[in-house]
Amino acid sequence: MVTLFLTTITVEAKKKATPATWPDGTVMDAWFTNKTKINPETLGRQYMVTDYGVNNDSTIVQTTALQKVIDKAAKEGGGVVVVPEGTFLTGALFFRQGTHLHIKQGGKLKGSDNIIDFPVLTTRIEGETCKYFPALINADGLDGFTITGNGTIDGNGLRYWQAFWTRRSWNAKCTNKDEQRPRLTYLSNCRNVTIQDVRLINSPFWTNHIYKSDHVRYLDCYIYAPTSGIYPPDPKRGAPSSDAIDIDACTDILVSGCYMNVCDDAVVLKGGKGTWADRDSTNGPCERILIEDCHYGTVHGCLTLGSESLHDRNIILRRCHTDNANRVLWLKMRLDTPQHYEYVTVEDITGYCRRFLFIHPWTQFFQKGDRDLPPSRCNNISMQRIKVETPDMFDVKPSDKYILDDFTFDGKTMTF
């Protein structure tokens, strides 16, 4: 009898099991449930940087010596570049196929605060492909790249931040690119990437930027930049545009268990900007993005679509807590760019936010082009089981430049 009972329960459980789905009803790939951590010891030979000409000295910039270790590992068939306890100062580093980065607890890669240590090259920034500066850690066209360990990548951003706010004090129209600042990490054209457990702090500009990549996981990372107190003439200023994770024309991205506290938006979807952005092959959509079980400190937006977005589809933010978000879901409607945001679900959010849903026209650095654009559109936006404390649940400004269609809150249709 006992065996028969257990068998019956098992059969019934199997019958009831249903696969997870995206907001549009398509089945979510099992990849999104795999949060198994990478063991760096399984990735090949370990290259302890201090065994290959890198000094444990925090006062000298050692970009050349560190790059030689990466290149040696690549030449010898791949392996893990290991940063031991101590602080190692460096400019831009470029990882090769088969190489990985492991930073031991107490170890720190610290960025140079001199922009000359970041060579100008063709890269992607703020929704366009152009000449700019690389990040501190760069990976292009890699399959299987990993960053592991409980150590720290520190962007050493203070001088960059202060230079930006000084420039803004005499030129209120200066853009992010006018003050020369590198990012912390940049992945482009990569796949099957895992960044786990590491501390990613004090980025001069965006903290993590991924472009035209797929199957990228951020697991249990600590992402931080100060939100005030860095600029003596105005102590309210923090690290400008230090976005936690910018997802730019990517598919299949998982952000799980991360802590994010930055002086701008946390997870941001991008893909291009401008009147003809949808005709530019360097741009693209963001699809199948899952953010779950994260903790937000102070951020401008927990999940932001725009301002450089074209088409974002099948996006989920769930089971997250916010201490002090200005907004939880922010849809930036850029009036000079054709945009479509659809099938976005936000659920099981707790904590405090200044505003929960925020939709306004986005006019910063607006550049009207020579094209008569149809209205942009947001549709199939679902919010459910929201338990936040907020003085303003919905701050929505309709416009004849965009259509807001099929918004629901706990299953009830919303109209604006």
C-alpha positions as CSV (number, residue, x, y, z in Angstrom):
1,M,0.0,0.0,0.0
2,V,2.8,2.4,0.9
3,T,4.6,1.8,-2.4
4,L,1.4,2.2,-4.4
5,F,0.6,5.5,-2.6
6,L,4.0,7.0,-3.3
7,T,3.9,6.0,-6.9
8,T,0.5,7.6,-7.3
9,I,1.8,10.9,-5.8
10,T,4.8,10.8,-8.1
11,V,2.6,10.3,-11.2
12,E,0.3,13.1,-10.1
13,A,3.2,15.5,-9.5
14,K,4.5,14.8,-12.9
15,K,1.2,15.5,-14.4
16,K,1.0,18.9,-12.6
17,A,4.5,20.0,-13.5
18,T,4.5,22.7,-16.1
19,P,7.5,24.3,-17.7
20,A,8.3,27.9,-16.8
21,T,7.3,30.4,-19.5
22,W,8.1,33.9,-20.7
23,P,5.5,36.6,-20.5
24,D,4.4,35.9,-24.1
25,G,3.8,32.2,-23.3
26,T,6.9,30.7,-24.9
27,V,8.7,28.1,-22.9
28,M,11.8,29.3,-20.9
29,D,14.9,27.3,-21.6
30,A,16.2,25.2,-18.8
31,W,19.5,27.2,-19.0
32,F,17.8,29.9,-16.8
33,T,17.4,27.4,-13.9
34,N,21.1,26.4,-13.8
35,K,22.8,28.4,-11.1
36,T,25.6,26.0,-10.6
37,K,28.8,27.9,-9.8
38,I,31.9,27.5,-11.9
39,N,34.9,25.8,-10.2
40,P,37.9,27.6,-11.6
41,E,40.1,24.6,-10.9
42,T,38.3,22.8,-13.7
43,L,39.2,25.4,-16.3
44,G,42.8,24.5,-16.9
45,R,46.2,25.6,-15.7
46,Q,46.3,28.2,-13.0
47,Y,48.5,31.2,-13.8
48,M,49.3,33.0,-10.5
49,V,50.2,36.4,-11.8
50,T,53.0,36.9,-9.2
51,D,54.8,33.8,-10.6
52,Y,55.1,35.5,-14.0
53,G,56.6,38.9,-13.4
54,V,53.8,40.8,-11.7
55,N,54.8,42.5,-8.5
56,N,52.6,42.6,-5.4
57,D,52.9,46.3,-5.3
58,S,49.9,48.6,-5.2
59,T,51.8,51.8,-6.2
60,I,52.8,50.9,-9.8
61,V,50.7,50.4,-12.9
62,Q,51.4,46.9,-14.2
63,T,49.2,46.7,-17.3
64,T,51.9,45.3,-19.5
65,A,53.0,42.6,-17.1
66,L,49.4,41.5,-16.4
67,Q,48.6,41.4,-20.1
68,K,51.6,39.2,-20.7
69,V,50.2,36.6,-18.3
70,I,46.9,36.6,-20.1
71,D,48.6,36.2,-23.5
72,K,50.9,33.5,-22.2
73,A,47.9,31.5,-20.9
74,A,46.1,31.9,-24.3
75,K,49.2,30.8,-26.2
76,E,49.7,27.7,-24.1
77,G,46.1,26.5,-24.6
78,G,44.2,28.5,-22.1
79,G,43.8,28.7,-18.3
80,V,42.9,30.8,-15.3
81,V,44.7,34.1,-14.6
82,V,44.8,34.2,-10.8
83,V,45.1,37.4,-8.8
84,P,46.3,36.6,-5.2
85,E,45.8,38.6,-2.0
86,G,47.0,42.2,-2.6
87,T,46.3,45.2,-4.7
88,F,47.4,45.3,-8.4
89,L,47.1,48.5,-10.3
90,T,46.3,48.3,-14.0
91,G,44.9,49.9,-17.1
92,A,42.8,48.1,-19.8
93,L,43.2,44.3,-19.9
94,F,42.1,42.1,-22.8
95,F,41.2,38.5,-22.3
96,R,41.6,35.9,-25.0
97,Q,39.7,32.7,-26.0
98,G,40.3,30.0,-23.4
99,T,41.5,32.4,-20.6
100,H,39.6,33.2,-17.4
101,L,40.0,35.5,-14.4
102,H,39.9,34.4,-10.8
103,I,40.4,36.9,-8.0
104,K,41.1,35.3,-4.6
105,Q,39.6,36.7,-1.5
106,G,41.7,39.7,-0.4
107,G,42.9,40.2,-4.0
108,K,42.1,43.3,-5.9
109,L,42.5,44.5,-9.5
110,K,42.4,48.3,-9.2
111,G,42.0,50.5,-12.2
112,S,44.4,53.3,-13.1
113,D,42.9,56.8,-12.6
114,N,44.9,58.1,-15.6
115,I,42.9,57.7,-18.8
116,I,46.1,57.3,-20.8
117,D,46.2,53.7,-19.6
118,F,43.0,53.0,-21.6
119,P,43.8,53.2,-25.4
120,V,41.2,54.7,-27.7
121,L,39.6,52.1,-29.9
122,T,36.3,51.3,-31.7
123,T,33.8,50.2,-29.1
124,R,30.2,50.5,-28.1
125,I,28.9,53.2,-25.7
126,E,25.6,54.9,-25.1
127,G,23.7,53.2,-27.9
128,E,26.3,53.8,-30.7
129,T,29.4,52.2,-32.1
130,C,32.2,54.7,-32.0
131,K,35.8,55.6,-30.9
132,Y,36.0,55.6,-27.1
133,F,37.9,54.0,-24.3
134,P,37.9,50.3,-23.4
135,A,36.9,49.0,-20.0
136,L,39.3,47.8,-17.3
137,I,38.4,44.2,-18.1
138,N,37.5,43.4,-21.7
139,A,36.4,40.2,-23.5
140,D,35.4,40.2,-27.2
141,G,34.2,37.2,-29.2
142,L,34.9,34.7,-26.3
143,D,33.0,31.5,-25.7
144,G,32.9,30.3,-22.0
145,F,34.7,33.2,-20.4
146,T,34.4,33.4,-16.6
147,I,35.2,35.8,-13.8
148,T,35.2,34.0,-10.4
149,G,36.4,34.5,-6.8
150,N,35.5,36.5,-3.8
151,G,38.0,39.3,-4.6
152,T,37.4,42.8,-6.0
153,I,37.6,44.6,-9.3
154,D,37.9,48.3,-8.2
155,G,37.5,51.0,-10.8
156,N,39.2,53.6,-8.6
157,G,36.7,56.1,-9.9
158,L,37.1,59.1,-7.6
159,R,39.2,61.4,-9.8
160,Y,37.0,60.6,-12.8
161,W,33.8,61.4,-10.9
162,Q,35.2,64.6,-9.6
163,A,36.4,65.6,-13.1
164,F,33.0,65.0,-14.5
165,W,31.1,67.1,-11.9
166,T,33.7,69.9,-12.3
167,R,33.1,69.9,-16.1
168,R,29.4,69.8,-15.5
169,S,29.7,72.9,-13.2
170,W,30.8,75.1,-16.1
171,N,29.1,73.3,-19.0
172,A,25.7,72.1,-18.0
173,K,25.2,70.4,-21.4
174,C,28.3,68.2,-21.3
175,T,27.6,64.6,-22.0
176,N,28.9,61.4,-20.3
177,K,31.5,61.0,-23.1
178,D,32.8,64.6,-22.8
179,E,34.6,63.6,-19.6
180,Q,36.9,60.7,-20.5
181,R,36.0,57.7,-18.3
182,P,36.4,54.0,-18.8
183,R,33.9,51.3,-17.8
184,L,34.7,48.5,-15.3
185,T,33.9,45.4,-17.5
186,Y,32.9,45.1,-21.1
187,L,31.8,41.9,-22.9
188,S,31.1,42.0,-26.6
189,N,30.1,39.3,-29.0
190,C,30.5,36.7,-26.2
191,R,28.5,33.7,-25.2
192,N,28.3,31.2,-22.3
193,V,29.8,33.7,-19.8
194,T,29.6,33.5,-16.0
195,I,30.5,36.3,-13.6
196,Q,30.1,35.1,-10.1
197,D,30.7,36.1,-6.4
198,V,33.1,39.0,-7.3
199,R,32.9,42.5,-5.9
200,L,32.6,45.1,-8.8
201,I,33.0,48.5,-7.3
202,N,33.8,52.2,-7.9
203,S,33.5,52.1,-11.7
204,P,34.4,55.5,-13.3
205,F,31.5,55.0,-15.7
206,W,29.1,52.1,-16.4
207,T,30.0,49.1,-14.1
208,N,29.2,46.2,-16.4
209,H,28.4,46.5,-20.1
210,I,27.5,43.5,-22.3
211,Y,26.9,44.0,-26.0
212,K,25.6,41.5,-28.6
213,S,26.2,38.6,-26.3
214,D,24.1,35.7,-25.2
215,H,23.8,33.2,-22.3
216,V,25.5,35.4,-19.8
217,R,25.1,34.8,-16.0
218,Y,25.7,37.2,-13.2
219,L,25.5,35.1,-10.0
220,D,25.7,36.6,-6.5
221,C,27.8,39.6,-7.4
222,Y,28.2,42.7,-5.3
223,I,28.0,45.8,-7.4
224,Y,28.6,49.2,-5.8
225,A,29.3,52.8,-6.4
226,P,28.8,55.7,-4.0
227,T,25.6,57.7,-4.4
228,S,26.8,60.8,-2.5
229,G,29.8,62.4,-0.8
230,I,32.4,62.2,-3.5
231,Y,32.4,65.9,-4.7
232,P,33.2,68.5,-1.9
233,P,31.6,71.5,-3.7
234,D,28.3,69.5,-3.7
235,P,28.2,66.6,-1.2
236,K,24.9,65.3,-2.7
237,R,26.8,64.2,-5.8
238,G,27.6,60.5,-6.3
239,A,29.4,58.4,-9.0
240,P,27.8,59.7,-12.2
241,S,26.3,57.1,-14.6
242,S,27.7,54.1,-12.7
243,D,24.9,51.8,-14.0
244,A,25.2,48.3,-12.5
245,I,24.6,46.2,-15.6
246,D,23.9,47.6,-19.1
247,I,22.5,44.9,-21.4
248,D,22.9,46.1,-25.0
249,A,21.4,44.2,-27.9
250,C,21.7,40.9,-26.1
251,T,19.6,37.7,-25.6
252,D,19.4,35.2,-22.8
253,I,20.8,37.0,-19.8
254,L,20.4,35.9,-16.1
255,V,21.0,38.2,-13.2
256,S,20.5,36.3,-10.0
257,G,21.2,37.0,-6.3
258,C,23.1,40.2,-6.9
259,Y,23.4,43.2,-4.7
260,M,23.3,46.5,-6.6
261,N,23.8,50.0,-5.2
262,V,24.9,52.6,-7.8
263,C,24.4,56.3,-8.6
264,D,22.2,55.6,-11.6
265,D,20.1,52.7,-12.9
266,A,20.7,49.1,-11.9
267,V,19.8,46.7,-14.7
268,V,19.4,48.7,-17.9
269,L,18.3,47.5,-21.4
270,K,19.8,49.2,-24.4
271,G,20.1,48.6,-28.1
272,G,20.6,51.8,-30.0
273,K,19.3,55.4,-30.4
274,G,18.5,57.8,-33.1
275,T,15.8,58.3,-35.8
276,W,17.2,55.6,-38.0
277,A,18.5,53.3,-35.2
278,D,16.4,50.4,-36.3
279,R,18.1,50.4,-39.7
280,D,21.6,50.2,-38.2
281,S,23.1,46.7,-38.0
282,T,25.2,47.5,-35.0
283,N,22.0,47.9,-33.0
284,G,19.5,45.3,-31.9
285,P,16.8,44.0,-29.6
286,C,17.1,42.7,-26.0
287,E,15.2,39.4,-25.5
288,R,14.8,36.9,-22.7
289,I,16.2,38.7,-19.8
290,L,15.6,37.3,-16.3
291,I,16.4,39.3,-13.1
292,E,15.6,37.5,-9.9
293,D,16.3,37.3,-6.1
294,C,18.3,40.5,-6.2
295,H,18.7,43.2,-3.5
296,Y,18.8,46.8,-4.4
297,G,20.3,49.5,-2.2
298,T,20.0,53.0,-3.5
299,V,19.4,53.1,-7.3
300,H,17.7,55.4,-9.8
301,G,15.8,52.4,-11.3
302,C,15.7,48.7,-10.5
303,L,14.8,47.8,-14.1
304,T,15.1,50.4,-16.8
305,L,14.2,50.0,-20.5
306,G,16.0,52.8,-22.4
307,S,17.0,55.4,-22.9
308,E,18.9,53.8,-25.8
309,S,16.5,50.9,-26.5
310,L,14.8,49.8,-29.7
311,H,12.9,46.5,-29.0
312,D,12.8,44.8,-25.6
313,R,10.7,41.6,-25.3
314,N,10.2,38.9,-22.7
315,I,11.7,40.6,-19.6
316,I,11.1,39.4,-16.1
317,L,12.0,41.0,-12.8
318,R,10.9,38.9,-9.8
319,R,11.5,38.2,-6.1
320,C,13.6,41.3,-5.5
321,H,13.9,43.7,-2.5
322,T,14.6,47.4,-2.7
323,D,15.9,49.5,0.2
324,N,15.7,52.9,-1.6
325,A,15.0,52.8,-5.3
326,N,13.8,56.0,-6.9
327,R,11.8,53.8,-9.4
328,V,11.3,50.0,-9.7
329,L,10.2,49.8,-13.4
330,W,11.2,52.8,-15.6
331,L,10.2,52.9,-19.2
332,K,12.2,55.7,-20.9
333,M,10.4,56.8,-24.0
334,R,12.9,58.5,-26.2
335,L,11.1,60.8,-28.6
336,D,13.8,60.7,-31.4
337,T,14.0,56.8,-31.5
338,P,11.5,54.1,-32.6
339,Q,10.9,52.0,-29.5
340,H,8.8,49.0,-28.6
341,Y,8.8,47.5,-25.1
342,E,6.6,44.4,-24.8
343,Y,5.9,41.4,-22.6
344,V,7.5,42.6,-19.4
345,T,6.5,41.1,-16.0
346,V,7.4,42.5,-12.6
347,E,6.3,40.4,-9.6
348,D,6.9,39.7,-5.9
349,I,8.8,43.0,-5.2
350,T,9.2,44.2,-1.6
351,G,10.8,47.1,0.2
352,Y,10.6,50.9,-0.3
353,C,10.7,52.9,-3.5
354,R,9.9,56.5,-4.3
355,R,7.9,55.5,-7.4
356,F,7.0,52.1,-8.6
357,L,6.1,52.5,-12.3
358,F,7.5,55.5,-14.0
359,I,6.8,56.4,-17.7
360,H,7.7,59.9,-19.1
361,P,9.0,61.2,-22.4
362,W,12.9,61.1,-22.3
363,T,14.3,64.2,-23.8
364,Q,17.9,64.3,-22.5
365,F,20.2,65.1,-25.4
366,F,17.3,64.8,-27.8
367,Q,18.2,65.0,-31.5
368,K,15.3,65.2,-33.9
369,G,16.1,63.5,-37.2
370,D,14.8,63.6,-40.8
371,R,12.2,60.9,-40.3
372,D,8.5,61.0,-39.4
373,L,8.4,58.4,-36.7
374,P,5.3,56.4,-35.9
375,P,4.4,56.3,-32.2
376,S,6.5,54.0,-30.1
377,R,4.6,51.4,-28.0
378,C,4.6,49.6,-24.7
379,N,2.3,46.6,-24.4
380,N,1.7,43.5,-22.3
381,I,3.2,44.9,-19.1
382,S,2.2,42.9,-16.1
383,M,2.7,43.7,-12.4
384,Q,1.6,41.4,-9.7
385,R,2.1,40.7,-6.0
386,I,3.8,44.0,-5.4
387,K,4.3,44.8,-1.7
388,V,6.4,48.0,-1.7
389,E,6.0,51.0,0.5
390,T,5.8,54.0,-1.8
391,P,4.3,57.5,-1.9
392,D,3.6,57.2,-5.6
393,M,2.8,53.8,-7.1
394,F,2.2,55.0,-10.7
395,D,3.8,58.1,-12.2
396,V,2.8,57.9,-15.8
397,K,2.7,60.7,-18.4
398,P,0.9,59.8,-21.6
399,S,2.0,61.3,-24.9
400,D,0.9,61.3,-28.5
401,K,4.4,60.0,-29.3
402,Y,3.8,56.6,-27.7
403,I,1.0,54.1,-27.0
404,L,0.6,52.4,-23.7
405,D,-1.5,49.2,-24.2
406,D,-2.4,46.2,-22.1
407,F,-1.0,47.2,-18.7
408,T,-2.3,45.0,-15.8
409,F,-1.8,45.2,-12.1
410,D,-2.8,42.0,-10.2
411,G,-4.8,41.0,-13.3
412,K,-6.7,44.2,-13.5
413,T,-6.4,46.3,-16.6
414,M,-4.9,49.8,-16.2
415,T,-5.6,52.8,-18.3
416,F,-3.6,56.0,-18.5
